Amino acid sequence: MQELVDKLLAQGLTEDQAYKAIEVIKTFTKEKFPFFSGAIDKLFDKYGPKTEEDFMP
């Protein structure tokens, strides 16, 4: 999925815009293929925006 993000970035989108575009694609795909919504969630959820992990020392 990073390849998709990289392609979107190469087209001039910011990282936030790229992830938003992927979210739109995810939602659209789930609407068109509801039977596969669980698989679609698993596929896309692991490729969300990078966030720092919460860590308590």
mmCIF file as Biopython writes it, N, C-alpha, C and O atoms, coordinates in Angstrom:
data_model
#
loop_
_atom_site.group_PDB
_atom_site.id
_atom_site.type_symbol
_atom_site.label_atom_id
_atom_site.label_alt_id
_atom_site.label_comp_id
_atom_site.label_asym_id
_atom_site.label_entity_id
_atom_site.label_seq_id
_atom_site.pdbx_PDB_ins_code
_atom_site.Cartn_x
_atom_site.Cartn_y
_atom_site.Cartn_z
_atom_site.occupancy
_atom_site.B_iso_or_equiv
_atom_site.auth_seq_id
_atom_site.auth_asym_id
_atom_site.pdbx_PDB_model_num
ATOM 1   N N  . MET A ? 1  ? 0.819   -1.187 0.000  1.0 0.0 1  A 1 
ATOM 2   C CA . MET A ? 1  ? 0.000   0.000  0.000  1.0 0.0 1  A 1 
ATOM 3   C C  . MET A ? 1  ? 0.863   1.251  0.000  1.0 0.0 1  A 1 
ATOM 4   O O  . MET A ? 1  ? 0.439   2.301  -0.483 1.0 0.0 1  A 1 
ATOM 5   N N  . GLN A ? 2  ? 2.063   1.146  0.535  1.0 0.0 2  A 1 
ATOM 6   C CA . GLN A ? 2  ? 2.953   2.304  0.515  1.0 0.0 2  A 1 
ATOM 7   C C  . GLN A ? 2  ? 3.203   2.747  -0.929 1.0 0.0 2  A 1 
ATOM 8   O O  . GLN A ? 2  ? 3.392   3.933  -1.199 1.0 0.0 2  A 1 
ATOM 9   N N  . GLU A ? 3  ? 3.203   1.789  -1.843 1.0 0.0 3  A 1 
ATOM 10  C CA . GLU A ? 3  ? 3.390   2.126  -3.252 1.0 0.0 3  A 1 
ATOM 11  C C  . GLU A ? 3  ? 2.273   3.052  -3.734 1.0 0.0 3  A 1 
ATOM 12  O O  . GLU A ? 3  ? 2.527   3.993  -4.486 1.0 0.0 3  A 1 
ATOM 13  N N  . LEU A ? 4  ? 1.039   2.788  -3.303 1.0 0.0 4  A 1 
ATOM 14  C CA . LEU A ? 4  ? -0.083  3.649  -3.671 1.0 0.0 4  A 1 
ATOM 15  C C  . LEU A ? 4  ? 0.087   5.038  -3.072 1.0 0.0 4  A 1 
ATOM 16  O O  . LEU A ? 4  ? -0.138  6.038  -3.752 1.0 0.0 4  A 1 
ATOM 17  N N  . VAL A ? 5  ? 0.478   5.107  -1.817 1.0 0.0 5  A 1 
ATOM 18  C CA . VAL A ? 5  ? 0.715   6.401  -1.167 1.0 0.0 5  A 1 
ATOM 19  C C  . VAL A ? 5  ? 1.804   7.154  -1.919 1.0 0.0 5  A 1 
ATOM 20  O O  . VAL A ? 5  ? 1.664   8.349  -2.181 1.0 0.0 5  A 1 
ATOM 21  N N  . ASP A ? 6  ? 2.886   6.468  -2.267 1.0 0.0 6  A 1 
ATOM 22  C CA . ASP A ? 6  ? 3.978   7.108  -2.993 1.0 0.0 6  A 1 
ATOM 23  C C  . ASP A ? 6  ? 3.523   7.647  -4.345 1.0 0.0 6  A 1 
ATOM 24  O O  . ASP A ? 6  ? 3.935   8.733  -4.751 1.0 0.0 6  A 1 
ATOM 25  N N  . LYS A ? 7  ? 2.678   6.895  -5.039 1.0 0.0 7  A 1 
ATOM 26  C CA . LYS A ? 7  ? 2.168   7.360  -6.333 1.0 0.0 7  A 1 
ATOM 27  C C  . LYS A ? 7  ? 1.311   8.606  -6.164 1.0 0.0 7  A 1 
ATOM 28  O O  . LYS A ? 7  ? 1.381   9.530  -6.974 1.0 0.0 7  A 1 
ATOM 29  N N  . LEU A ? 8  ? 0.502   8.629  -5.108 1.0 0.0 8  A 1 
ATOM 30  C CA . LEU A ? 8  ? -0.318  9.808  -4.857 1.0 0.0 8  A 1 
ATOM 31  C C  . LEU A ? 8  ? 0.553   11.011 -4.497 1.0 0.0 8  A 1 
ATOM 32  O O  . LEU A ? 8  ? 0.282   12.132 -4.928 1.0 0.0 8  A 1 
ATOM 33  N N  . LEU A ? 9  ? 1.593   10.775 -3.711 1.0 0.0 9  A 1 
ATOM 34  C CA . LEU A ? 9  ? 2.512   11.854 -3.365 1.0 0.0 9  A 1 
ATOM 35  C C  . LEU A ? 9  ? 3.222   12.378 -4.619 1.0 0.0 9  A 1 
ATOM 36  O O  . LEU A ? 9  ? 3.427   13.584 -4.762 1.0 0.0 9  A 1 
ATOM 37  N N  . ALA A ? 10 ? 3.591   11.474 -5.516 1.0 0.0 10 A 1 
ATOM 38  C CA . ALA A ? 10 ? 4.258   11.872 -6.758 1.0 0.0 10 A 1 
ATOM 39  C C  . ALA A ? 10 ? 3.348   12.711 -7.653 1.0 0.0 10 A 1 
ATOM 40  O O  . ALA A ? 10 ? 3.827   13.468 -8.497 1.0 0.0 10 A 1 
ATOM 41  N N  . GLN A ? 11 ? 2.042   12.575 -7.467 1.0 0.0 11 A 1 
ATOM 42  C CA . GLN A ? 11 ? 1.076   13.352 -8.242 1.0 0.0 11 A 1 
ATOM 43  C C  . GLN A ? 11 ? 0.810   14.717 -7.619 1.0 0.0 11 A 1 
ATOM 44  O O  . GLN A ? 11 ? 0.001   15.490 -8.133 1.0 0.0 11 A 1 
ATOM 45  N N  . GLY A ? 12 ? 1.489   15.014 -6.516 1.0 0.0 12 A 1 
ATOM 46  C CA . GLY A ? 12 ? 1.375   16.337 -5.916 1.0 0.0 12 A 1 
ATOM 47  C C  . GLY A ? 12 ? 0.498   16.419 -4.685 1.0 0.0 12 A 1 
ATOM 48  O O  . GLY A ? 12 ? 0.307   17.507 -4.142 1.0 0.0 12 A 1 
ATOM 49  N N  . LEU A ? 13 ? -0.042  15.294 -4.229 1.0 0.0 13 A 1 
ATOM 50  C CA . LEU A ? 13 ? -0.848  15.317 -3.017 1.0 0.0 13 A 1 
ATOM 51  C C  . LEU A ? 13 ? 0.069   15.351 -1.796 1.0 0.0 13 A 1 
ATOM 52  O O  . LEU A ? 13 ? 1.190   14.843 -1.821 1.0 0.0 13 A 1 
ATOM 53  N N  . THR A ? 14 ? -0.435  15.955 -0.740 1.0 0.0 14 A 1 
ATOM 54  C CA . THR A ? 14 ? 0.288   15.885 0.524  1.0 0.0 14 A 1 
ATOM 55  C C  . THR A ? 14 ? 0.046   14.508 1.137  1.0 0.0 14 A 1 
ATOM 56  O O  . THR A ? 14 ? -0.826  13.769 0.680  1.0 0.0 14 A 1 
ATOM 57  N N  . GLU A ? 15 ? 0.801   14.168 2.150  1.0 0.0 15 A 1 
ATOM 58  C CA . GLU A ? 15 ? 0.612   12.870 2.795  1.0 0.0 15 A 1 
ATOM 59  C C  . GLU A ? 15 ? -0.800  12.757 3.365  1.0 0.0 15 A 1 
ATOM 60  O O  . GLU A ? 15 ? -1.435  11.709 3.242  1.0 0.0 15 A 1 
ATOM 61  N N  . ASP A ? 16 ? -1.292  13.823 3.985  1.0 0.0 16 A 1 
ATOM 62  C CA . ASP A ? 16 ? -2.659  13.804 4.529  1.0 0.0 16 A 1 
ATOM 63  C C  . ASP A ? 16 ? -3.696  13.620 3.422  1.0 0.0 16 A 1 
ATOM 64  O O  . ASP A ? 16 ? -4.661  12.873 3.588  1.0 0.0 16 A 1 
ATOM 65  N N  . GLN A ? 17 ? -3.497  14.295 2.305  1.0 0.0 17 A 1 
ATOM 66  C CA . GLN A ? 17 ? -4.425  14.154 1.178  1.0 0.0 17 A 1 
ATOM 67  C C  . GLN A ? 17 ? -4.381  12.737 0.610  1.0 0.0 17 A 1 
ATOM 68  O O  . GLN A ? 17 ? -5.415  12.183 0.237  1.0 0.0 17 A 1 
ATOM 69  N N  . ALA A ? 18 ? -3.192  12.156 0.544  1.0 0.0 18 A 1 
ATOM 70  C CA . ALA A ? 18 ? -3.054  10.796 0.022  1.0 0.0 18 A 1 
ATOM 71  C C  . ALA A ? 18 ? -3.817  9.816  0.899  1.0 0.0 18 A 1 
ATOM 72  O O  . ALA A ? 18 ? -4.542  8.960  0.390  1.0 0.0 18 A 1 
ATOM 73  N N  . TYR A ? 19 ? -3.661  9.935  2.203  1.0 0.0 19 A 1 
ATOM 74  C CA . TYR A ? 19 ? -4.374  9.026  3.100  1.0 0.0 19 A 1 
ATOM 75  C C  . TYR A ? 19 ? -5.885  9.260  3.050  1.0 0.0 19 A 1 
ATOM 76  O O  . TYR A ? 19 ? -6.663  8.315  3.176  1.0 0.0 19 A 1 
ATOM 77  N N  . LYS A ? 20 ? -6.301  10.513 2.868  1.0 0.0 20 A 1 
ATOM 78  C CA . LYS A ? 20 ? -7.726  10.808 2.736  1.0 0.0 20 A 1 
ATOM 79  C C  . LYS A ? 20 ? -8.275  10.191 1.451  1.0 0.0 20 A 1 
ATOM 80  O O  . LYS A ? 20 ? -9.384  9.658  1.443  1.0 0.0 20 A 1 
ATOM 81  N N  . ALA A ? 21 ? -7.507  10.260 0.372  1.0 0.0 21 A 1 
ATOM 82  C CA . ALA A ? 21 ? -7.927  9.650  -0.890 1.0 0.0 21 A 1 
ATOM 83  C C  . ALA A ? 21 ? -8.075  8.140  -0.729 1.0 0.0 21 A 1 
ATOM 84  O O  . ALA A ? 21 ? -9.023  7.549  -1.247 1.0 0.0 21 A 1 
ATOM 85  N N  . ILE A ? 22 ? -7.155  7.522  -0.023 1.0 0.0 22 A 1 
ATOM 86  C CA . ILE A ? 22 ? -7.234  6.077  0.210  1.0 0.0 22 A 1 
ATOM 87  C C  . ILE A ? 22 ? -8.462  5.754  1.051  1.0 0.0 22 A 1 
ATOM 88  O O  . ILE A ? 22 ? -9.113  4.735  0.821  1.0 0.0 22 A 1 
ATOM 89  N N  . GLU A ? 23 ? -8.787  6.594  2.011  1.0 0.0 23 A 1 
ATOM 90  C CA . GLU A ? 23 ? -9.981  6.389  2.831  1.0 0.0 23 A 1 
ATOM 91  C C  . GLU A ? 23 ? -11.245 6.469  1.969  1.0 0.0 23 A 1 
ATOM 92  O O  . GLU A ? 23 ? -12.180 5.694  2.169  1.0 0.0 23 A 1 
ATOM 93  N N  . VAL A ? 24 ? -11.276 7.399  1.013  1.0 0.0 24 A 1 
ATOM 94  C CA . VAL A ? 24 ? -12.417 7.516  0.104  1.0 0.0 24 A 1 
ATOM 95  C C  . VAL A ? 24 ? -12.533 6.254  -0.752 1.0 0.0 24 A 1 
ATOM 96  O O  . VAL A ? 24 ? -13.629 5.733  -0.955 1.0 0.0 24 A 1 
ATOM 97  N N  . ILE A ? 25 ? -11.402 5.771  -1.247 1.0 0.0 25 A 1 
ATOM 98  C CA . ILE A ? 25 ? -11.407 4.544  -2.051 1.0 0.0 25 A 1 
ATOM 99  C C  . ILE A ? 25 ? -11.905 3.369  -1.217 1.0 0.0 25 A 1 
ATOM 100 O O  . ILE A ? 25 ? -12.684 2.547  -1.699 1.0 0.0 25 A 1 
ATOM 101 N N  . LYS A ? 26 ? -11.459 3.291  0.022  1.0 0.0 26 A 1 
ATOM 102 C CA . LYS A ? 26 ? -11.887 2.217  0.923  1.0 0.0 26 A 1 
ATOM 103 C C  . LYS A ? 26 ? -13.401 2.261  1.123  1.0 0.0 26 A 1 
ATOM 104 O O  . LYS A ? 26 ? -14.072 1.236  1.003  1.0 0.0 26 A 1 
ATOM 105 N N  . THR A ? 27 ? -13.933 3.423  1.421  1.0 0.0 27 A 1 
ATOM 106 C CA . THR A ? 27 ? -15.367 3.566  1.654  1.0 0.0 27 A 1 
ATOM 107 C C  . THR A ? 27 ? -16.166 3.229  0.401  1.0 0.0 27 A 1 
ATOM 108 O O  . THR A ? 27 ? -17.177 2.531  0.476  1.0 0.0 27 A 1 
ATOM 109 N N  . PHE A ? 28 ? -15.720 3.719  -0.741 1.0 0.0 28 A 1 
ATOM 110 C CA . PHE A ? 28 ? -16.388 3.443  -2.001 1.0 0.0 28 A 1 
ATOM 111 C C  . PHE A ? 28 ? -16.412 1.943  -2.290 1.0 0.0 28 A 1 
ATOM 112 O O  . PHE A ? 28 ? -17.441 1.394  -2.685 1.0 0.0 28 A 1 
ATOM 113 N N  . THR A ? 29 ? -15.276 1.295  -2.092 1.0 0.0 29 A 1 
ATOM 114 C CA . THR A ? 29 ? -15.177 -0.138 -2.349 1.0 0.0 29 A 1 
ATOM 115 C C  . THR A ? 29 ? -16.095 -0.928 -1.429 1.0 0.0 29 A 1 
ATOM 116 O O  . THR A ? 29 ? -16.732 -1.887 -1.864 1.0 0.0 29 A 1 
ATOM 117 N N  . LYS A ? 30 ? -16.169 -0.536 -0.167 1.0 0.0 30 A 1 
ATOM 118 C CA . LYS A ? 30 ? -17.055 -1.223 0.776  1.0 0.0 30 A 1 
ATOM 119 C C  . LYS A ? 30 ? -18.520 -1.043 0.395  1.0 0.0 30 A 1 
ATOM 120 O O  . LYS A ? 30 ? -19.323 -1.959 0.574  1.0 0.0 30 A 1 
ATOM 121 N N  . GLU A ? 31 ? -18.877 0.129  -0.129 1.0 0.0 31 A 1 
ATOM 122 C CA . GLU A ? 31 ? -20.253 0.359  -0.556 1.0 0.0 31 A 1 
ATOM 123 C C  . GLU A ? 31 ? -20.604 -0.493 -1.777 1.0 0.0 31 A 1 
ATOM 124 O O  . GLU A ? 31 ? -21.719 -1.004 -1.882 1.0 0.0 31 A 1 
ATOM 125 N N  . LYS A ? 32 ? -19.665 -0.643 -2.683 1.0 0.0 32 A 1 
ATOM 126 C CA . LYS A ? 32 ? -19.912 -1.396 -3.914 1.0 0.0 32 A 1 
ATOM 127 C C  . LYS A ? 32 ? -19.839 -2.903 -3.695 1.0 0.0 32 A 1 
ATOM 128 O O  . LYS A ? 32 ? -20.504 -3.667 -4.396 1.0 0.0 32 A 1 
ATOM 129 N N  . PHE A ? 33 ? -19.039 -3.331 -2.733 1.0 0.0 33 A 1 
ATOM 130 C CA . PHE A ? 33 ? -18.844 -4.751 -2.458 1.0 0.0 33 A 1 
ATOM 131 C C  . PHE A ? 33 ? -19.001 -5.033 -0.969 1.0 0.0 33 A 1 
ATOM 132 O O  . PHE A ? 33 ? -18.036 -5.425 -0.312 1.0 0.0 33 A 1 
ATOM 133 N N  . PRO A ? 34 ? -20.210 -4.838 -0.423 1.0 0.0 34 A 1 
ATOM 134 C CA . PRO A ? 34 ? -20.409 -4.989 1.026  1.0 0.0 34 A 1 
ATOM 135 C C  . PRO A ? 34 ? -20.065 -6.389 1.548  1.0 0.0 34 A 1 
ATOM 136 O O  . PRO A ? 34 ? -19.702 -6.548 2.714  1.0 0.0 34 A 1 
ATOM 137 N N  . PHE A ? 35 ? -20.178 -7.378 0.700  1.0 0.0 35 A 1 
ATOM 138 C CA . PHE A ? 35 ? -19.863 -8.745 1.127  1.0 0.0 35 A 1 
ATOM 139 C C  . PHE A ? 35 ? -18.398 -8.872 1.541  1.0 0.0 35 A 1 
ATOM 140 O O  . PHE A ? 35 ? -18.053 -9.721 2.363  1.0 0.0 35 A 1 
ATOM 141 N N  . PHE A ? 36 ? -17.545 -8.030 0.973  1.0 0.0 36 A 1 
ATOM 142 C CA . PHE A ? 36 ? -16.111 -8.084 1.260  1.0 0.0 36 A 1 
ATOM 143 C C  . PHE A ? 36 ? -15.653 -7.004 2.242  1.0 0.0 36 A 1 
ATOM 144 O O  . PHE A ? 36 ? -14.455 -6.751 2.362  1.0 0.0 36 A 1 
ATOM 145 N N  . SER A ? 37 ? -16.579 -6.373 2.937  1.0 0.0 37 A 1 
ATOM 146 C CA . SER A ? 37 ? -16.206 -5.238 3.784  1.0 0.0 37 A 1 
ATOM 147 C C  . SER A ? 37 ? -15.197 -5.610 4.872  1.0 0.0 37 A 1 
ATOM 148 O O  . SER A ? 37 ? -14.316 -4.811 5.188  1.0 0.0 37 A 1 
ATOM 149 N N  . GLY A ? 38 ? -15.311 -6.800 5.443  1.0 0.0 38 A 1 
ATOM 150 C CA . GLY A ? 38 ? -14.346 -7.219 6.459  1.0 0.0 38 A 1 
ATOM 151 C C  . GLY A ? 38 ? -12.946 -7.349 5.895  1.0 0.0 38 A 1 
ATOM 152 O O  . GLY A ? 38 ? -11.978 -6.908 6.514  1.0 0.0 38 A 1 
ATOM 153 N N  . ALA A ? 39 ? -12.837 -7.950 4.732  1.0 0.0 39 A 1 
ATOM 154 C CA . ALA A ? 39 ? -11.531 -8.101 4.084  1.0 0.0 39 A 1 
ATOM 155 C C  . ALA A ? 39 ? -10.975 -6.740 3.664  1.0 0.0 39 A 1 
ATOM 156 O O  . ALA A ? 39 ? -9.773  -6.494 3.772  1.0 0.0 39 A 1 
ATOM 157 N N  . ILE A ? 40 ? -11.843 -5.871 3.194  1.0 0.0 40 A 1 
ATOM 158 C CA . ILE A ? 40 ? -11.413 -4.533 2.785  1.0 0.0 40 A 1 
ATOM 159 C C  . ILE A ? 40 ? -10.886 -3.772 3.994  1.0 0.0 40 A 1 
ATOM 160 O O  . ILE A ? 40 ? -9.855  -3.105 3.900  1.0 0.0 40 A 1 
ATOM 161 N N  . ASP A ? 41 ? -11.579 -3.863 5.132  1.0 0.0 41 A 1 
ATOM 162 C CA . ASP A ? 41 ? -11.108 -3.210 6.347  1.0 0.0 41 A 1 
ATOM 163 C C  . ASP A ? 41 ? -9.717  -3.711 6.728  1.0 0.0 41 A 1 
ATOM 164 O O  . ASP A ? 41 ? -8.827  -2.914 7.025  1.0 0.0 41 A 1 
ATOM 165 N N  . LYS A ? 42 ? -9.533  -5.017 6.718  1.0 0.0 42 A 1 
ATOM 166 C CA . LYS A ? 42 ? -8.233  -5.580 7.082  1.0 0.0 42 A 1 
ATOM 167 C C  . LYS A ? 42 ? -7.142  -5.115 6.129  1.0 0.0 42 A 1 
ATOM 168 O O  . LYS A ? 42 ? -6.026  -4.815 6.555  1.0 0.0 42 A 1 
ATOM 169 N N  . LEU A ? 43 ? -7.456  -5.057 4.862  1.0 0.0 43 A 1 
ATOM 170 C CA . LEU A ? 43 ? -6.477  -4.636 3.869  1.0 0.0 43 A 1 
ATOM 171 C C  . LEU A ? 43 ? -6.064  -3.190 4.081  1.0 0.0 43 A 1 
ATOM 172 O O  . LEU A ? 43 ? -4.873  -2.880 4.090  1.0 0.0 43 A 1 
ATOM 173 N N  . PHE A ? 44 ? -7.034  -2.305 4.251  1.0 0.0 44 A 1 
ATOM 174 C CA . PHE A ? 44 ? -6.742  -0.886 4.329  1.0 0.0 44 A 1 
ATOM 175 C C  . PHE A ? 44 ? -6.328  -0.416 5.723  1.0 0.0 44 A 1 
ATOM 176 O O  . PHE A ? 44 ? -5.537  0.521  5.832  1.0 0.0 44 A 1 
ATOM 177 N N  . ASP A ? 45 ? -6.831  -1.030 6.779  1.0 0.0 45 A 1 
ATOM 178 C CA . ASP A ? 45 ? -6.561  -0.535 8.128  1.0 0.0 45 A 1 
ATOM 179 C C  . ASP A ? 45 ? -5.086  -0.584 8.498  1.0 0.0 45 A 1 
ATOM 180 O O  . ASP A ? 45 ? -4.608  0.272  9.242  1.0 0.0 45 A 1 
ATOM 181 N N  . LYS A ? 46 ? -4.368  -1.558 7.999  1.0 0.0 46 A 1 
ATOM 182 C CA . LYS A ? 46 ? -2.953  -1.618 8.371  1.0 0.0 46 A 1 
ATOM 183 C C  . LYS A ? 46 ? -2.120  -0.610 7.606  1.0 0.0 46 A 1 
ATOM 184 O O  . LYS A ? 46 ? -0.916  -0.496 7.839  1.0 0.0 46 A 1 
ATOM 185 N N  . TYR A ? 47 ? -2.746  0.126  6.693  1.0 0.0 47 A 1 
ATOM 186 C CA . TYR A ? 47 ? -2.028  1.120  5.918  1.0 0.0 47 A 1 
ATOM 187 C C  . TYR A ? 47 ? -2.512  2.530  6.192  1.0 0.0 47 A 1 
ATOM 188 O O  . TYR A ? 47 ? -2.512  3.374  5.297  1.0 0.0 47 A 1 
ATOM 189 N N  . GLY A ? 48 ? -2.924  2.788  7.421  1.0 0.0 48 A 1 
ATOM 190 C CA . GLY A ? 48 ? -3.381  4.117  7.772  1.0 0.0 48 A 1 
ATOM 191 C C  . GLY A ? 48 ? -2.217  5.066  7.978  1.0 0.0 48 A 1 
ATOM 192 O O  . GLY A ? 48 ? -1.059  4.664  7.870  1.0 0.0 48 A 1 
ATOM 193 N N  . PRO A ? 49 ? -2.509  6.295  8.267  1.0 0.0 49 A 1 
ATOM 194 C CA . PRO A ? 49 ? -1.450  7.276  8.506  1.0 0.0 49 A 1 
ATOM 195 C C  . PRO A ? 49 ? -0.531  6.825  9.629  1.0 0.0 49 A 1 
ATOM 196 O O  . PRO A ? 49 ? -0.956  6.177  10.585 1.0 0.0 49 A 1 
ATOM 197 N N  . LYS A ? 50 ? 0.723   7.180  9.488  1.0 0.0 50 A 1 
ATOM 198 C CA . LYS A ? 50 ? 1.689   6.806  10.517 1.0 0.0 50 A 1 
ATOM 199 C C  . LYS A ? 50 ? 1.489   7.701  11.735 1.0 0.0 50 A 1 
ATOM 200 O O  . LYS A ? 50 ? 1.462   8.926  11.621 1.0 0.0 50 A 1 
ATOM 201 N N  . THR A ? 51 ? 1.353   7.088  12.870 1.0 0.0 51 A 1 
ATOM 202 C CA . THR A ? 51 ? 1.232   7.842  14.112 1.0 0.0 51 A 1 
ATOM 203 C C  . THR A ? 51 ? 2.224   7.277  15.102 1.0 0.0 51 A 1 
ATOM 204 O O  . THR A ? 51 ? 2.555   6.092  15.068 1.0 0.0 51 A 1 
ATOM 205 N N  . GLU A ? 52 ? 2.686   8.129  15.970 1.0 0.0 52 A 1 
ATOM 206 C CA . GLU A ? 52 ? 3.597   7.658  17.001 1.0 0.0 52 A 1 
ATOM 207 C C  . GLU A ? 52 ? 2.800   6.857  18.011 1.0 0.0 52 A 1 
ATOM 208 O O  . GLU A ? 52 ? 1.675   7.213  18.364 1.0 0.0 52 A 1 
ATOM 209 N N  . GLU A ? 53 ? 3.402   5.769  18.471 1.0 0.0 53 A 1 
ATOM 210 C CA . GLU A ? 53 ? 2.721   4.952  19.454 1.0 0.0 53 A 1 
ATOM 211 C C  . GLU A ? 53 ? 2.704   5.662  20.787 1.0 0.0 53 A 1 
ATOM 212 O O  . GLU A ? 53 ? 3.674   6.317  21.169 1.0 0.0 53 A 1 
ATOM 213 N N  . ASP A ? 54 ? 1.593   5.527  21.495 1.0 0.0 54 A 1 
ATOM 214 C CA . ASP A ? 54 ? 1.530   6.048  22.855 1.0 0.0 54 A 1 
ATOM 215 C C  . ASP A ? 54 ? 2.387   5.158  23.716 1.0 0.0 54 A 1 
ATOM 216 O O  . ASP A ? 54 ? 2.257   3.935  23.681 1.0 0.0 54 A 1 
ATOM 217 N N  . PHE A ? 55 ? 3.249   5.754  24.478 1.0 0.0 55 A 1 
ATOM 218 C CA . PHE A ? 55 ? 4.172   4.968  25.277 1.0 0.0 55 A 1 
ATOM 219 C C  . PHE A ? 55 ? 4.345   5.641  26.616 1.0 0.0 55 A 1 
ATOM 220 O O  . PHE A ? 55 ? 4.663   6.827  26.701 1.0 0.0 55 A 1 
ATOM 221 N N  . MET A ? 56 ? 4.133   4.868  27.654 1.0 0.0 56 A 1 
ATOM 222 C CA . MET A ? 56 ? 4.340   5.385  29.005 1.0 0.0 56 A 1 
ATOM 223 C C  . MET A ? 56 ? 5.603   4.761  29.556 1.0 0.0 56 A 1 
ATOM 224 O O  . MET A ? 56 ? 5.674   3.541  29.702 1.0 0.0 56 A 1 
ATOM 225 N N  . PRO A ? 57 ? 6.609   5.579  29.866 1.0 0.0 57 A 1 
ATOM 226 C CA . PRO A ? 57 ? 7.864   5.010  30.400 1.0 0.0 57 A 1 
ATOM 227 C C  . PRO A ? 57 ? 7.686   4.400  31.764 1.0 0.0 57 A 1 
ATOM 228 O O  . PRO A ? 57 ? 8.644   3.885  32.340 1.0 0.0 57 A 1 
#
